[in-house]
Amino acid sequence: MQPVDTLPKTVYTPESQMHSPAKLAKAMWNDLKDSRELAWRLFVRDFSARYRQSFLGIFWAFLPALLSGLVFIFLQAKNVVNLGSVDIPYPVFVIIGTTLWQTFSESISGPLKAVHDGKSMLAKINFPREALVVAALYEVLFSVAIKYVVIVAVLLFFKMPLGLGLIYSIPAVLSLIFLGMALGLFLTPIGMLYSDIGSALTIFIQFWFLVTPVVYAPPHSFPYSLIATLNPVSPLLVGTRDLMTKGIILDTTLFMSVSACSVIGLFVAWVVYRVSMPIIIERISS
């Protein structure tokens, strides 16, 4: 396999400026298809580099979420904090919640990290810029596959039924990923210019965790109920967790609305990323 860094500069020739939405969509789709092979090679390279000298290896795909969940389970059991009652075993509630949150967190930070790590390639090689984002998406999807194994194990341990909801939850998880990727793509261009964005994003994600019903049930009393209503992650995370544990989504309308907005937002963010990256590359290369 030819090393990524030695790819010739003729790998990708961008099409001319297109103002027609139909032509733009076609060009974006063509570049997305052209980027698949390179994206896979980037994913394999990064995956090998990440886990080659790691003792725990792929366990890092779910350990942060599991350890975070165990902390809240301990605090709740010892009455250190009162996180309210839920209608399923609390350990199942928390571990699934923190696992889904880790998926969202990886999705929102993945594009910026992938493009930042590929900065040297961007300055030297002409290739579809979508390859970096698709490689980040591959990493998230691989991590999700590992997390599903953990979720099934947790459900079996607590003797909860494994229904079709686990299968139905796959599109729901994708909606959560699309929302994170959309936000990450919006932040990537400015994050390439200002390193503060990456640091601020880490702090913001931690704060967002606290206002999302990850380890507690969605509040129903005003004004706290606004947290679940205005927070776009809440219906996706809660709906996905309900599918996994109960096989149903209680608020289908809100879930479907946010899912549709996530897909639309991802496309808009893709356009912004595509239009802004040539300018960003020119600035970081000068």
Secondary structure, DSSP 4 states (H G I P E B T S, - for coil): ---GGG--TTS--PPPP--SHHHHHHHHHHHHHHTHHHHHHHHHHHHHHHHTT-SSGGGGGTHHHHHHHHHHHHHHHTTSS-----SS-HHHHHHHHHHHHHHHHHHHHHHHHHHHHTHHHHHH----THHHHHHHHHHHHHHHHHHHHHHHHHHHHTT----THHHHHHHHHHHHHHHHHHHHHHHHHHHHH-THHHHHHHHHHHHHHHTSTTSSPPP-STTTHHHHHH-THHHHHHHHHHHHHHS--S-HHHHHHHHHHHHHHHHHHHHHHHHHHHHHHHHHH-
